[in-house]
Amino acid sequence: MSDRIVLRAARWVDVVAGEVRSPATIVVEGNRIASVDSTEATFMGGCWI
């Protein structure tokens, strides 16, 4: 099982859309970004973060 790190950012740059968005929750699993969610709360691993 890989390590999971959850980062919460006030702002992030969506390079594809050319926009600055806020807020964001970024989930990193191992050495890859698994997901980026622009909502306040995220359900992961059986709990809200």
C-alpha positions as CSV (number, residue, x, y, z in Angstrom):
1,M,0.0,0.0,0.0
2,S,1.3,3.4,-0.9
3,D,1.5,6.4,1.4
4,R,-1.4,8.9,1.0
5,I,-0.8,12.6,1.7
6,V,-3.7,15.1,1.7
7,L,-2.8,18.8,1.0
8,R,-5.2,21.7,1.4
9,A,-4.5,24.8,-0.6
10,A,-6.0,28.2,-0.5
11,R,-5.5,28.6,-4.2
12,W,-4.2,26.5,-7.1
13,V,-3.5,27.1,-10.7
14,D,-5.5,25.0,-13.3
15,V,-3.0,25.2,-16.2
16,V,-5.3,23.5,-18.7
17,A,-8.2,25.9,-18.0
18,G,-6.0,28.9,-17.5
19,E,-7.6,29.8,-14.2
20,V,-6.7,30.3,-10.5
21,R,-9.2,28.3,-8.3
22,S,-9.8,28.2,-4.6
23,P,-9.9,26.3,-2.4
24,A,-8.5,22.9,-3.2
25,T,-7.8,19.5,-1.7
26,I,-5.0,17.6,-3.4
27,V,-4.4,13.9,-2.7
28,V,-1.0,12.4,-3.4
29,E,-0.6,8.6,-3.4
30,G,3.0,7.4,-3.6
31,N,4.7,9.8,-6.0
32,R,1.6,10.7,-8.0
33,I,-1.3,13.2,-7.7
34,A,-4.4,10.9,-7.3
35,S,-7.0,13.7,-7.3
36,V,-7.6,17.4,-7.0
37,D,-11.0,18.5,-5.7
38,S,-12.1,22.1,-5.5
39,T,-14.7,21.6,-2.8
40,E,-14.4,22.5,0.8
41,A,-14.7,18.9,2.2
42,T,-13.7,15.6,0.7
43,F,-14.7,12.1,1.7
44,M,-11.7,9.7,1.8
45,G,-10.9,6.5,3.6
46,G,-14.2,6.5,5.5
47,C,-14.0,10.0,6.9
48,W,-14.5,13.6,5.8
49,I,-11.4,15.8,5.6
